[in-house]
Amino acid sequence: MSNRVKVEIYGQSYTLGGDLDEAYVQKLARYVDEKMIAVAEATQTVDSVRVAVLAAMAIADELHSRQQDTGHRDDALRERAQQCLTILERALKQTA
């Protein structure tokens, strides 16, 4: 089932098709629009293609940073779980 959602990004209207929820697609479009506006203001760039590429790079940086943060948290949780397992194994050996 494919639905069509009309969004506006950086002054341009787009009709997107897909299976995603309309509210979610609108939320994504607002995020991209806000990012493009912020990039345009920060760089004083009027070329919409350049603004789009710079906004995409900024969004990619956010994603990559969050993935790294998640990876570090996963590593810390894995290490803590291993420590707990070691403590539990020692306790079980002492009671055996």
PDB file with one MODEL, atoms N, CA, C and O in Angstrom:
MODEL        1
ATOM      1  N   MET A   1       0.838  -1.176   0.000  1.00  0.00           N
ATOM      2  CA  MET A   1       0.000   0.000   0.000  1.00  0.00           C
ATOM      3  C   MET A   1       0.887   1.245   0.000  1.00  0.00           C
ATOM      4  O   MET A   1       1.657   1.451   0.939  1.00  0.00           O
ATOM      5  N   SER A   2       0.793   2.050  -1.007  1.00  0.00           N
ATOM      6  CA  SER A   2       1.613   3.241  -1.139  1.00  0.00           C
ATOM      7  C   SER A   2       0.729   4.480  -1.049  1.00  0.00           C
ATOM      8  O   SER A   2      -0.265   4.606  -1.764  1.00  0.00           O
ATOM      9  N   ASN A   3       1.108   5.380  -0.166  1.00  0.00           N
ATOM     10  CA  ASN A   3       0.360   6.631  -0.081  1.00  0.00           C
ATOM     11  C   ASN A   3       1.241   7.771  -0.564  1.00  0.00           C
ATOM     12  O   ASN A   3       2.463   7.636  -0.632  1.00  0.00           O
ATOM     13  N   ARG A   4       0.629   8.871  -0.893  1.00  0.00           N
ATOM     14  CA  ARG A   4       1.354  10.022  -1.407  1.00  0.00           C
ATOM     15  C   ARG A   4       1.219  11.158  -0.395  1.00  0.00           C
ATOM     16  O   ARG A   4       0.131  11.455   0.098  1.00  0.00           O
ATOM     17  N   VAL A   5       2.354  11.777  -0.105  1.00  0.00           N
ATOM     18  CA  VAL A   5       2.394  12.859   0.874  1.00  0.00           C
ATOM     19  C   VAL A   5       3.046  14.065   0.210  1.00  0.00           C
ATOM     20  O   VAL A   5       4.120  13.957  -0.381  1.00  0.00           O
ATOM     21  N   LYS A   6       2.390  15.202   0.314  1.00  0.00           N
ATOM     22  CA  LYS A   6       2.944  16.437  -0.225  1.00  0.00           C
ATOM     23  C   LYS A   6       3.663  17.173   0.897  1.00  0.00           C
ATOM     24  O   LYS A   6       3.089  17.423   1.958  1.00  0.00           O
ATOM     25  N   VAL A   7       4.925  17.519   0.652  1.00  0.00           N
ATOM     26  CA  VAL A   7       5.732  18.235   1.642  1.00  0.00           C
ATOM     27  C   VAL A   7       6.363  19.448   0.983  1.00  0.00           C
ATOM     28  O   VAL A   7       6.443  19.540  -0.242  1.00  0.00           O
ATOM     29  N   GLU A   8       6.807  20.376   1.816  1.00  0.00           N
ATOM     30  CA  GLU A   8       7.535  21.527   1.310  1.00  0.00           C
ATOM     31  C   GLU A   8       8.874  21.602   2.010  1.00  0.00           C
ATOM     32  O   GLU A   8       8.959  21.606   3.238  1.00  0.00           O
ATOM     33  N   ILE A   9       9.917  21.662   1.200  1.00  0.00           N
ATOM     34  CA  ILE A   9      11.276  21.744   1.724  1.00  0.00           C
ATOM     35  C   ILE A   9      12.002  22.871   1.002  1.00  0.00           C
ATOM     36  O   ILE A   9      12.145  22.853  -0.220  1.00  0.00           O
ATOM     37  N   TYR A  10      12.448  23.832   1.761  1.00  0.00           N
ATOM     38  CA  TYR A  10      13.230  24.958   1.253  1.00  0.00           C
ATOM     39  C   TYR A  10      12.518  25.650   0.098  1.00  0.00           C
ATOM     40  O   TYR A  10      13.123  25.977  -0.923  1.00  0.00           O
ATOM     41  N   GLY A  11      11.224  25.862   0.285  1.00  0.00           N
ATOM     42  CA  GLY A  11      10.426  26.598  -0.685  1.00  0.00           C
ATOM     43  C   GLY A  11       9.974  25.801  -1.898  1.00  0.00           C
ATOM     44  O   GLY A  11       9.367  26.362  -2.810  1.00  0.00           O
ATOM     45  N   GLN A  12      10.254  24.523  -1.924  1.00  0.00           N
ATOM     46  CA  GLN A  12       9.863  23.678  -3.043  1.00  0.00           C
ATOM     47  C   GLN A  12       8.880  22.612  -2.556  1.00  0.00           C
ATOM     48  O   GLN A  12       9.048  22.054  -1.472  1.00  0.00           O
ATOM     49  N   SER A  13       7.866  22.338  -3.352  1.00  0.00           N
ATOM     50  CA  SER A  13       6.895  21.297  -3.011  1.00  0.00           C
ATOM     51  C   SER A  13       7.319  19.973  -3.645  1.00  0.00           C
ATOM     52  O   SER A  13       7.773  19.924  -4.788  1.00  0.00           O
ATOM     53  N   TYR A  14       7.161  18.925  -2.881  1.00  0.00           N
ATOM     54  CA  TYR A  14       7.483  17.579  -3.348  1.00  0.00           C
ATOM     55  C   TYR A  14       6.343  16.654  -2.967  1.00  0.00           C
ATOM     56  O   TYR A  14       5.775  16.773  -1.882  1.00  0.00           O
ATOM     57  N   THR A  15       6.010  15.740  -3.850  1.00  0.00           N
ATOM     58  CA  THR A  15       5.045  14.701  -3.534  1.00  0.00           C
ATOM     59  C   THR A  15       5.821  13.400  -3.417  1.00  0.00           C
ATOM     60  O   THR A  15       6.449  12.943  -4.372  1.00  0.00           O
ATOM     61  N   LEU A  16       5.765  12.813  -2.229  1.00  0.00           N
ATOM     62  CA  LEU A  16       6.518  11.598  -1.951  1.00  0.00           C
ATOM     63  C   LEU A  16       5.566  10.418  -1.843  1.00  0.00           C
ATOM     64  O   LEU A  16       4.491  10.533  -1.254  1.00  0.00           O
ATOM     65  N   GLY A  17       5.951   9.312  -2.398  1.00  0.00           N
ATOM     66  CA  GLY A  17       5.154   8.098  -2.297  1.00  0.00           C
ATOM     67  C   GLY A  17       5.887   7.077  -1.450  1.00  0.00           C
ATOM     68  O   GLY A  17       7.116   7.017  -1.445  1.00  0.00           O
ATOM     69  N   GLY A  18       5.124   6.284  -0.743  1.00  0.00           N
ATOM     70  CA  GLY A  18       5.742   5.248   0.079  1.00  0.00           C
ATOM     71  C   GLY A  18       4.787   4.716   1.116  1.00  0.00           C
ATOM     72  O   GLY A  18       3.607   5.066   1.139  1.00  0.00           O
ATOM     73  N   ASP A  19       5.309   3.872   1.969  1.00  0.00           N
ATOM     74  CA  ASP A  19       4.499   3.227   2.991  1.00  0.00           C
ATOM     75  C   ASP A  19       4.633   3.878   4.362  1.00  0.00           C
ATOM     76  O   ASP A  19       4.056   3.396   5.337  1.00  0.00           O
ATOM     77  N   LEU A  20       5.388   4.969   4.444  1.00  0.00           N
ATOM     78  CA  LEU A  20       5.578   5.623   5.733  1.00  0.00           C
ATOM     79  C   LEU A  20       4.359   6.444   6.126  1.00  0.00           C
ATOM     80  O   LEU A  20       3.607   6.919   5.275  1.00  0.00           O
ATOM     81  N   ASP A  21       4.181   6.597   7.410  1.00  0.00           N
ATOM     82  CA  ASP A  21       3.101   7.393   7.973  1.00  0.00           C
ATOM     83  C   ASP A  21       3.245   8.857   7.545  1.00  0.00           C
ATOM     84  O   ASP A  21       4.345   9.408   7.564  1.00  0.00           O
ATOM     85  N   GLU A  22       2.144   9.473   7.166  1.00  0.00           N
ATOM     86  CA  GLU A  22       2.174  10.856   6.678  1.00  0.00           C
ATOM     87  C   GLU A  22       2.763  11.808   7.706  1.00  0.00           C
ATOM     88  O   GLU A  22       3.559  12.678   7.351  1.00  0.00           O
ATOM     89  N   ALA A  23       2.396  11.664   8.957  1.00  0.00           N
ATOM     90  CA  ALA A  23       2.908  12.554  10.005  1.00  0.00           C
ATOM     91  C   ALA A  23       4.423  12.414  10.131  1.00  0.00           C
ATOM     92  O   ALA A  23       5.127  13.400  10.350  1.00  0.00           O
ATOM     93  N   TYR A  24       4.913  11.201   9.994  1.00  0.00           N
ATOM     94  CA  TYR A  24       6.356  10.952  10.073  1.00  0.00           C
ATOM     95  C   TYR A  24       7.077  11.604   8.891  1.00  0.00           C
ATOM     96  O   TYR A  24       8.128  12.220   9.069  1.00  0.00           O
ATOM     97  N   VAL A  25       6.521  11.472   7.695  1.00  0.00           N
ATOM     98  CA  VAL A  25       7.112  12.073   6.502  1.00  0.00           C
ATOM     99  C   VAL A  25       7.131  13.597   6.649  1.00  0.00           C
ATOM    100  O   VAL A  25       8.119  14.242   6.296  1.00  0.00           O
ATOM    101  N   GLN A  26       6.049  14.170   7.165  1.00  0.00           N
ATOM    102  CA  GLN A  26       5.993  15.615   7.387  1.00  0.00           C
ATOM    103  C   GLN A  26       7.064  16.045   8.397  1.00  0.00           C
ATOM    104  O   GLN A  26       7.707  17.081   8.228  1.00  0.00           O
ATOM    105  N   LYS A  27       7.243  15.247   9.433  1.00  0.00           N
ATOM    106  CA  LYS A  27       8.254  15.546  10.453  1.00  0.00           C
ATOM    107  C   LYS A  27       9.650  15.534   9.833  1.00  0.00           C
ATOM    108  O   LYS A  27      10.461  16.419  10.104  1.00  0.00           O
ATOM    109  N   LEU A  28       9.926  14.535   9.006  1.00  0.00           N
ATOM    110  CA  LEU A  28      11.222  14.468   8.338  1.00  0.00           C
ATOM    111  C   LEU A  28      11.430  15.666   7.422  1.00  0.00           C
ATOM    112  O   LEU A  28      12.510  16.254   7.392  1.00  0.00           O
ATOM    113  N   ALA A  29      10.395  16.021   6.679  1.00  0.00           N
ATOM    114  CA  ALA A  29      10.480  17.159   5.760  1.00  0.00           C
ATOM    115  C   ALA A  29      10.754  18.455   6.527  1.00  0.00           C
ATOM    116  O   ALA A  29      11.561  19.277   6.093  1.00  0.00           O
ATOM    117  N   ARG A  30      10.084  18.635   7.659  1.00  0.00           N
ATOM    118  CA  ARG A  30      10.325  19.833   8.479  1.00  0.00           C
ATOM    119  C   ARG A  30      11.772  19.874   8.963  1.00  0.00           C
ATOM    120  O   ARG A  30      12.405  20.930   8.980  1.00  0.00           O
ATOM    121  N   TYR A  31      12.277  18.717   9.351  1.00  0.00           N
ATOM    122  CA  TYR A  31      13.655  18.641   9.839  1.00  0.00           C
ATOM    123  C   TYR A  31      14.641  19.037   8.737  1.00  0.00           C
ATOM    124  O   TYR A  31      15.550  19.834   8.969  1.00  0.00           O
ATOM    125  N   VAL A  32      14.458  18.481   7.545  1.00  0.00           N
ATOM    126  CA  VAL A  32      15.326  18.810   6.417  1.00  0.00           C
ATOM    127  C   VAL A  32      15.195  20.289   6.059  1.00  0.00           C
ATOM    128  O   VAL A  32      16.196  20.956   5.797  1.00  0.00           O
ATOM    129  N   ASP A  33      13.974  20.800   6.046  1.00  0.00           N
ATOM    130  CA  ASP A  33      13.733  22.208   5.752  1.00  0.00           C
ATOM    131  C   ASP A  33      14.464  23.092   6.753  1.00  0.00           C
ATOM    132  O   ASP A  33      15.147  24.040   6.364  1.00  0.00           O
ATOM    133  N   GLU A  34      14.325  22.787   8.039  1.00  0.00           N
ATOM    134  CA  GLU A  34      14.984  23.575   9.079  1.00  0.00           C
ATOM    135  C   GLU A  34      16.504  23.523   8.934  1.00  0.00           C
ATOM    136  O   GLU A  34      17.190  24.528   9.120  1.00  0.00           O
ATOM    137  N   LYS A  35      17.014  22.352   8.603  1.00  0.00           N
ATOM    138  CA  LYS A  35      18.457  22.195   8.444  1.00  0.00           C
ATOM    139  C   LYS A  35      18.950  23.014   7.251  1.00  0.00           C
ATOM    140  O   LYS A  35      19.993  23.663   7.328  1.00  0.00           O
ATOM    141  N   MET A  36      18.196  22.982   6.148  1.00  0.00           N
ATOM    142  CA  MET A  36      18.598  23.749   4.967  1.00  0.00           C
ATOM    143  C   MET A  36      18.556  25.244   5.241  1.00  0.00           C
ATOM    144  O   MET A  36      19.448  25.978   4.815  1.00  0.00           O
ATOM    145  N   ILE A  37      17.534  25.697   5.943  1.00  0.00           N
ATOM    146  CA  ILE A  37      17.429  27.116   6.281  1.00  0.00           C
ATOM    147  C   ILE A  37      18.606  27.528   7.168  1.00  0.00           C
ATOM    148  O   ILE A  37      19.202  28.585   6.958  1.00  0.00           O
ATOM    149  N   ALA A  38      18.936  26.707   8.145  1.00  0.00           N
ATOM    150  CA  ALA A  38      20.051  27.014   9.040  1.00  0.00           C
ATOM    151  C   ALA A  38      21.373  27.072   8.275  1.00  0.00           C
ATOM    152  O   ALA A  38      22.192  27.960   8.514  1.00  0.00           O
ATOM    153  N   VAL A  39      21.580  26.132   7.359  1.00  0.00           N
ATOM    154  CA  VAL A  39      22.806  26.121   6.559  1.00  0.00           C
ATOM    155  C   VAL A  39      22.870  27.360   5.675  1.00  0.00           C
ATOM    156  O   VAL A  39      23.914  28.004   5.574  1.00  0.00           O
ATOM    157  N   ALA A  40      21.754  27.694   5.037  1.00  0.00           N
ATOM    158  CA  ALA A  40      21.723  28.871   4.156  1.00  0.00           C
ATOM    159  C   ALA A  40      22.045  30.139   4.932  1.00  0.00           C
ATOM    160  O   ALA A  40      22.788  30.997   4.457  1.00  0.00           O
ATOM    161  N   GLU A  41      21.479  30.251   6.135  1.00  0.00           N
ATOM    162  CA  GLU A  41      21.736  31.439   6.950  1.00  0.00           C
ATOM    163  C   GLU A  41      23.183  31.480   7.423  1.00  0.00           C
ATOM    164  O   GLU A  41      23.806  32.541   7.434  1.00  0.00           O
ATOM    165  N   ALA A  42      23.713  30.338   7.811  1.00  0.00           N
ATOM    166  CA  ALA A  42      25.080  30.281   8.341  1.00  0.00           C
ATOM    167  C   ALA A  42      26.129  30.531   7.263  1.00  0.00           C
ATOM    168  O   ALA A  42      27.174  31.125   7.530  1.00  0.00           O
ATOM    169  N   THR A  43      25.848  30.081   6.059  1.00  0.00           N
ATOM    170  CA  THR A  43      26.849  30.192   4.986  1.00  0.00           C
ATOM    171  C   THR A  43      26.576  31.330   4.027  1.00  0.00           C
ATOM    172  O   THR A  43      27.405  31.635   3.169  1.00  0.00           O
ATOM    173  N   GLN A  44      25.408  31.968   4.166  1.00  0.00           N
ATOM    174  CA  GLN A  44      25.002  33.030   3.238  1.00  0.00           C
ATOM    175  C   GLN A  44      24.986  32.516   1.796  1.00  0.00           C
ATOM    176  O   GLN A  44      25.262  33.262   0.857  1.00  0.00           O
ATOM    177  N   THR A  45      24.660  31.236   1.637  1.00  0.00           N
ATOM    178  CA  THR A  45      24.609  30.602   0.319  1.00  0.00           C
ATOM    179  C   THR A  45      23.189  30.671  -0.217  1.00  0.00           C
ATOM    180  O   THR A  45      22.229  30.395   0.503  1.00  0.00           O
ATOM    181  N   VAL A  46      23.062  31.039  -1.484  1.00  0.00           N
ATOM    182  CA  VAL A  46      21.738  31.093  -2.109  1.00  0.00           C
ATOM    183  C   VAL A  46      21.524  29.941  -3.085  1.00  0.00           C
ATOM    184  O   VAL A  46      20.389  29.682  -3.487  1.00  0.00           O
ATOM    185  N   ASP A  47      22.583  29.253  -3.469  1.00  0.00           N
ATOM    186  CA  ASP A  47      22.477  28.124  -4.393  1.00  0.00           C
ATOM    187  C   ASP A  47      21.819  26.952  -3.663  1.00  0.00           C
ATOM    188  O   ASP A  47      22.409  26.384  -2.744  1.00  0.00           O
ATOM    189  N   SER A  48      20.604  26.592  -4.070  1.00  0.00           N
ATOM    190  CA  SER A  48      19.850  25.568  -3.343  1.00  0.00           C
ATOM    191  C   SER A  48      20.513  24.195  -3.402  1.00  0.00           C
ATOM    192  O   SER A  48      20.385  23.414  -2.460  1.00  0.00           O
ATOM    193  N   VAL A  49      21.212  23.889  -4.478  1.00  0.00           N
ATOM    194  CA  VAL A  49      21.910  22.598  -4.553  1.00  0.00           C
ATOM    195  C   VAL A  49      23.042  22.558  -3.538  1.00  0.00           C
ATOM    196  O   VAL A  49      23.229  21.558  -2.845  1.00  0.00           O
ATOM    197  N   ARG A  50      23.784  23.630  -3.454  1.00  0.00           N
ATOM    198  CA  ARG A  50      24.874  23.704  -2.472  1.00  0.00           C
ATOM    199  C   ARG A  50      24.312  23.628  -1.050  1.00  0.00           C
ATOM    200  O   ARG A  50      24.863  22.927  -0.201  1.00  0.00           O
ATOM    201  N   VAL A  51      23.233  24.337  -0.795  1.00  0.00           N
ATOM    202  CA  VAL A  51      22.590  24.293   0.519  1.00  0.00           C
ATOM    203  C   VAL A  51      22.151  22.861   0.832  1.00  0.00           C
ATOM    204  O   VAL A  51      22.339  22.386   1.952  1.00  0.00           O
ATOM    205  N   ALA A  52      21.574  22.182  -0.143  1.00  0.00           N
ATOM    206  CA  ALA A  52      21.105  20.806   0.068  1.00  0.00           C
ATOM    207  C   ALA A  52      22.264  19.879   0.394  1.00  0.00           C
ATOM    208  O   ALA A  52      22.153  19.035   1.283  1.00  0.00           O
ATOM    209  N   VAL A  53      23.385  20.030  -0.324  1.00  0.00           N
ATOM    210  CA  VAL A  53      24.548  19.170  -0.065  1.00  0.00           C
ATOM    211  C   VAL A  53      25.116  19.448   1.318  1.00  0.00           C
ATOM    212  O   VAL A  53      25.439  18.514   2.052  1.00  0.00           O
ATOM    213  N   LEU A  54      25.238  20.700   1.678  1.00  0.00           N
ATOM    214  CA  LEU A  54      25.763  21.039   3.004  1.00  0.00           C
ATOM    215  C   LEU A  54      24.820  20.565   4.108  1.00  0.00           C
ATOM    216  O   LEU A  54      25.277  20.095   5.150  1.00  0.00           O
ATOM    217  N   ALA A  55      23.523  20.682   3.894  1.00  0.00           N
ATOM    218  CA  ALA A  55      22.553  20.191   4.877  1.00  0.00           C
ATOM    219  C   ALA A  55      22.651  18.669   4.996  1.00  0.00           C
ATOM    220  O   ALA A  55      22.592  18.123   6.097  1.00  0.00           O
ATOM    221  N   ALA A  56      22.802  17.992   3.858  1.00  0.00           N
ATOM    222  CA  ALA A  56      22.949  16.535   3.885  1.00  0.00           C
ATOM    223  C   ALA A  56      24.199  16.133   4.655  1.00  0.00           C
ATOM    224  O   ALA A  56      24.179  15.159   5.407  1.00  0.00           O
ATOM    225  N   MET A  57      25.284  16.875   4.474  1.00  0.00           N
ATOM    226  CA  MET A  57      26.514  16.584   5.219  1.00  0.00           C
ATOM    227  C   MET A  57      26.304  16.801   6.725  1.00  0.00           C
ATOM    228  O   MET A  57      26.784  16.014   7.541  1.00  0.00           O
ATOM    229  N   ALA A  58      25.597  17.853   7.081  1.00  0.00           N
ATOM    230  CA  ALA A  58      25.329  18.122   8.496  1.00  0.00           C
ATOM    231  C   ALA A  58      24.470  17.009   9.096  1.00  0.00           C
ATOM    232  O   ALA A  58      24.727  16.564  10.215  1.00  0.00           O
ATOM    233  N   ILE A  59      23.461  16.562   8.365  1.00  0.00           N
ATOM    234  CA  ILE A  59      22.594  15.479   8.844  1.00  0.00           C
ATOM    235  C   ILE A  59      23.382  14.179   8.935  1.00  0.00           C
ATOM    236  O   ILE A  59      23.218  13.421   9.891  1.00  0.00           O
ATOM    237  N   ALA A  60      24.241  13.913   7.943  1.00  0.00           N
ATOM    238  CA  ALA A  60      25.073  12.709   7.975  1.00  0.00           C
ATOM    239  C   ALA A  60      26.018  12.732   9.175  1.00  0.00           C
ATOM    240  O   ALA A  60      26.261  11.699   9.799  1.00  0.00           O
ATOM    241  N   ASP A  61      26.550  13.913   9.492  1.00  0.00           N
ATOM    242  CA  ASP A  61      27.421  14.057  10.659  1.00  0.00           C
ATOM    243  C   ASP A  61      26.660  13.750  11.944  1.00  0.00           C
ATOM    244  O   ASP A  61      27.175  13.063  12.825  1.00  0.00           O
ATOM    245  N   GLU A  62      25.431  14.261  12.050  1.00  0.00           N
ATOM    246  CA  GLU A  62      24.601  13.975  13.226  1.00  0.00           C
ATOM    247  C   GLU A  62      24.371  12.473  13.367  1.00  0.00           C
ATOM    248  O   GLU A  62      24.516  11.914  14.454  1.00  0.00           O
ATOM    249  N   LEU A  63      24.014  11.826  12.262  1.00  0.00           N
ATOM    250  CA  LEU A  63      23.756  10.389  12.279  1.00  0.00           C
ATOM    251  C   LEU A  63      25.003   9.621  12.682  1.00  0.00           C
ATOM    252  O   LEU A  63      24.941   8.737  13.537  1.00  0.00           O
ATOM    253  N   HIS A  64      26.129   9.951  12.075  1.00  0.00           N
ATOM    254  CA  HIS A  64      27.373   9.245  12.365  1.00  0.00           C
ATOM    255  C   HIS A  64      27.765   9.427  13.836  1.00  0.00           C
ATOM    256  O   HIS A  64      28.183   8.471  14.490  1.00  0.00           O
ATOM    257  N   SER A  65      27.632  10.644  14.349  1.00  0.00           N
ATOM    258  CA  SER A  65      27.961  10.907  15.757  1.00  0.00           C
ATOM    259  C   SER A  65      27.076  10.090  16.690  1.00  0.00           C
ATOM    260  O   SER A  65      27.557   9.533  17.677  1.00  0.00           O
ATOM    261  N   ARG A  66      25.783  10.018  16.379  1.00  0.00           N
ATOM    262  CA  ARG A  66      24.872   9.240  17.220  1.00  0.00           C
ATOM    263  C   ARG A  66      25.178   7.754  17.143  1.00  0.00           C
ATOM    264  O   ARG A  66      25.078   7.043  18.143  1.00  0.00           O
ATOM    265  N   GLN A  67      25.552   7.281  15.957  1.00  0.00           N
ATOM    266  CA  GLN A  67      25.912   5.867  15.821  1.00  0.00           C
ATOM    267  C   GLN A  67      27.166   5.562  16.631  1.00  0.00           C
ATOM    268  O   GLN A  67      27.259   4.507  17.259  1.00  0.00           O
ATOM    269  N   GLN A  68      28.129   6.475  16.622  1.00  0.00           N
ATOM    270  CA  GLN A  68      29.336   6.274  17.417  1.00  0.00           C
ATOM    271  C   GLN A  68      29.006   6.270  18.900  1.00  0.00           C
ATOM    272  O   GLN A  68      29.502   5.428  19.648  1.00  0.00           O
ATOM    273  N   ASP A  69      28.161   7.216  19.331  1.00  0.00           N
ATOM    274  CA  ASP A  69      27.756   7.271  20.739  1.00  0.00           C
ATOM    275  C   ASP A  69      27.080   5.969  21.146  1.00  0.00           C
ATOM    276  O   ASP A  69      27.358   5.421  22.213  1.00  0.00           O
ATOM    277  N   THR A  70      26.191   5.479  20.290  1.00  0.00           N
ATOM    278  CA  THR A  70      25.494   4.220  20.568  1.00  0.00           C
ATOM    279  C   THR A  70      26.480   3.074  20.653  1.00  0.00           C
ATOM    280  O   THR A  70      26.364   2.213  21.526  1.00  0.00           O
ATOM    281  N   GLY A  71      27.447   3.058  19.753  1.00  0.00           N
ATOM    282  CA  GLY A  71      28.466   2.011  19.761  1.00  0.00           C
ATOM    283  C   GLY A  71      29.273   2.029  21.041  1.00  0.00           C
ATOM    284  O   GLY A  71      29.568   0.975  21.605  1.00  0.00           O
ATOM    285  N   HIS A  72      29.637   3.223  21.510  1.00  0.00           N
ATOM    286  CA  HIS A  72      30.394   3.335  22.764  1.00  0.00           C
ATOM    287  C   HIS A  72      29.558   2.865  23.949  1.00  0.00           C
ATOM    288  O   HIS A  72      30.066   2.197  24.850  1.00  0.00           O
ATOM    289  N   ARG A  73      28.264   3.221  23.943  1.00  0.00           N
ATOM    290  CA  ARG A  73      27.386   2.763  25.020  1.00  0.00           C
ATOM    291  C   ARG A  73      27.240   1.243  24.982  1.00  0.00           C
ATOM    292  O   ARG A  73      27.244   0.589  26.025  1.00  0.00           O
ATOM    293  N   ASP A  74      27.111   0.686  23.783  1.00  0.00           N
ATOM    294  CA  ASP A  74      27.003  -0.758  23.644  1.00  0.00           C
ATOM    295  C   ASP A  74      28.255  -1.445  24.180  1.00  0.00           C
ATOM    296  O   ASP A  74      28.167  -2.460  24.871  1.00  0.00           O
ATOM    297  N   ASP A  75      29.425  -0.883  23.856  1.00  0.00           N
ATOM    298  CA  ASP A  75      30.682  -1.450  24.340  1.00  0.00           C
ATOM    299  C   ASP A  75      30.743  -1.397  25.866  1.00  0.00           C
ATOM    300  O   ASP A  75      31.161  -2.363  26.505  1.00  0.00           O
ATOM    301  N   ALA A  76      30.329  -0.275  26.448  1.00  0.00           N
ATOM    302  CA  ALA A  76      30.346  -0.128  27.904  1.00  0.00           C
ATOM    303  C   ALA A  76      29.370  -1.106  28.561  1.00  0.00           C
ATOM    304  O   ALA A  76      29.685  -1.704  29.590  1.00  0.00           O
ATOM    305  N   LEU A  77      28.185  -1.267  27.964  1.00  0.00           N
ATOM    306  CA  LEU A  77      27.207  -2.217  28.506  1.00  0.00           C
ATOM    307  C   LEU A  77      27.718  -3.651  28.413  1.00  0.00           C
ATOM    308  O   LEU A  77      27.544  -4.449  29.335  1.00  0.00           O
ATOM    309  N   ARG A  78      28.346  -3.963  27.291  1.00  0.00           N
ATOM    310  CA  ARG A  78      28.906  -5.306  27.100  1.00  0.00           C
ATOM    311  C   ARG A  78      29.978  -5.589  28.149  1.00  0.00           C
ATOM    312  O   ARG A  78      30.028  -6.678  28.721  1.00  0.00           O
ATOM    313  N   GLU A  79      30.834  -4.596  28.395  1.00  0.00           N
ATOM    314  CA  GLU A  79      31.900  -4.751  29.389  1.00  0.00           C
ATOM    315  C   GLU A  79      31.311  -4.919  30.790  1.00  0.00           C
ATOM    316  O   GLU A  79      31.766  -5.760  31.565  1.00  0.00           O
ATOM    317  N   ARG A  80      30.305  -4.119  31.105  1.00  0.00           N
ATOM    318  CA  ARG A  80      29.666  -4.217  32.429  1.00  0.00           C
ATOM    319  C   ARG A  80      28.967  -5.562  32.592  1.00  0.00           C
ATOM    320  O   ARG A  80      29.017  -6.157  33.668  1.00  0.00           O
ATOM    321  N   ALA A  81      28.319  -6.044  31.544  1.00  0.00           N
ATOM    322  CA  ALA A  81      27.659  -7.355  31.597  1.00  0.00           C
ATOM    323  C   ALA A  81      28.691  -8.453  31.834  1.00  0.00           C
ATOM    324  O   ALA A  81      28.440  -9.389  32.592  1.00  0.00           O
ATOM    325  N   GLN A  82      29.852  -8.341  31.187  1.00  0.00           N
ATOM    326  CA  GLN A  82      30.905  -9.335  31.385  1.00  0.00           C
ATOM    327  C   GLN A  82      31.411  -9.303  32.825  1.00  0.00           C
ATOM    328  O   GLN A  82      31.677 -10.348  33.419  1.00  0.00           O
ATOM    329  N   GLN A  83      31.542  -8.098  33.383  1.00  0.00           N
ATOM    330  CA  GLN A  83      31.970  -7.982  34.780  1.00  0.00           C
ATOM    331  C   GLN A  83      30.946  -8.630  35.711  1.00  0.00           C
ATOM    332  O   GLN A  83      31.314  -9.339  36.648  1.00  0.00           O
ATOM    333  N   CYS A  84      29.669  -8.386  35.451  1.00  0.00           N
ATOM    334  CA  CYS A  84      28.612  -8.982  36.273  1.00  0.00           C
ATOM    335  C   CYS A  84      28.627 -10.499  36.157  1.00  0.00           C
ATOM    336  O   CYS A  84      28.459 -11.204  37.152  1.00  0.00           O
ATOM    337  N   LEU A  85      28.826 -10.996  34.958  1.00  0.00           N
ATOM    338  CA  LEU A  85      28.891 -12.442  34.749  1.00  0.00           C
ATOM    339  C   LEU A  85      30.059 -13.050  35.508  1.00  0.00           C
ATOM    340  O   LEU A  85      29.922 -14.121  36.098  1.00  0.00           O
ATOM    341  N   THR A  86      31.200 -12.383  35.503  1.00  0.00           N
ATOM    342  CA  THR A  86      32.377 -12.864  36.233  1.00  0.00           C
ATOM    343  C   THR A  86      32.093 -12.911  37.733  1.00  0.00           C
ATOM    344  O   THR A  86      32.427 -13.889  38.401  1.00  0.00           O
ATOM    345  N   ILE A  87      31.481 -11.860  38.253  1.00  0.00           N
ATOM    346  CA  ILE A  87      31.135 -11.825  39.682  1.00  0.00           C
ATOM    347  C   ILE A  87      30.160 -12.942  40.014  1.00  0.00           C
ATOM    348  O   ILE A  87      30.321 -13.623  41.027  1.00  0.00           O
ATOM    349  N   LEU A  88      29.151 -13.139  39.173  1.00  0.00           N
ATOM    350  CA  LEU A  88      28.160 -14.194  39.385  1.00  0.00           C
ATOM    351  C   LEU A  88      28.804 -15.576  39.347  1.00  0.00           C
ATOM    352  O   LEU A  88      28.484 -16.431  40.173  1.00  0.00           O
ATOM    353  N   GLU A  89      29.699 -15.798  38.406  1.00  0.00           N
ATOM    354  CA  GLU A  89      30.381 -17.096  38.302  1.00  0.00           C
ATOM    355  C   GLU A  89      31.214 -17.364  39.547  1.00  0.00           C
ATOM    356  O   GLU A  89      31.231 -18.487  40.049  1.00  0.00           O
ATOM    357  N   ARG A  90      31.905 -16.346  40.050  1.00  0.00           N
ATOM    358  CA  ARG A  90      32.693 -16.492  41.278  1.00  0.00           C
ATOM    359  C   ARG A  90      31.795 -16.826  42.462  1.00  0.00           C
ATOM    360  O   ARG A  90      32.115 -17.694  43.274  1.00  0.00           O
ATOM    361  N   ALA A  91      30.656 -16.119  42.552  1.00  0.00           N
ATOM    362  CA  ALA A  91      29.732 -16.373  43.656  1.00  0.00           C
ATOM    363  C   ALA A  91      29.176 -17.787  43.573  1.00  0.00           C
ATOM    364  O   ALA A  91      29.041 -18.450  44.602  1.00  0.00           O
ATOM    365  N   LEU A  92      28.854 -18.262  42.386  1.00  0.00           N
ATOM    366  CA  LEU A  92      28.315 -19.617  42.227  1.00  0.00           C
ATOM    367  C   LEU A  92      29.368 -20.667  42.589  1.00  0.00           C
ATOM    368  O   LEU A  92      29.036 -21.698  43.174  1.00  0.00           O
ATOM    369  N   LYS A  93      30.611 -20.416  42.251  1.00  0.00           N
ATOM    370  CA  LYS A  93      31.692 -21.362  42.597  1.00  0.00           C
ATOM    371  C   LYS A  93      31.881 -21.441  44.104  1.00  0.00           C
ATOM    372  O   LYS A  93      32.163 -22.511  44.643  1.00  0.00           O
ATOM    373  N   GLN A  94      31.726 -20.309  44.786  1.00  0.00           N
ATOM    374  CA  GLN A  94      31.920 -20.287  46.241  1.00  0.00           C
ATOM    375  C   GLN A  94      30.790 -21.019  46.949  1.00  0.00           C
ATOM    376  O   GLN A  94      31.003 -21.581  48.024  1.00  0.00           O
ATOM    377  N   THR A  95      29.592 -21.026  46.370  1.00  0.00           N
ATOM    378  CA  THR A  95      28.466 -21.697  47.028  1.00  0.00           C
ATOM    379  C   THR A  95      28.380 -23.165  46.661  1.00  0.00           C
ATOM    380  O   THR A  95      27.617 -23.911  47.274  1.00  0.00           O
ATOM    381  N   ALA A  96      29.148 -23.592  45.675  1.00  0.00           N
ATOM    382  CA  ALA A  96      29.071 -24.983  45.229  1.00  0.00           C
ATOM    383  C   ALA A  96      29.830 -25.913  46.137  1.00  0.00           C
ATOM    384  O   ALA A  96      29.861 -27.120  45.897  1.00  0.00           O
TER     385      ALA A  96
ENDMDL
END
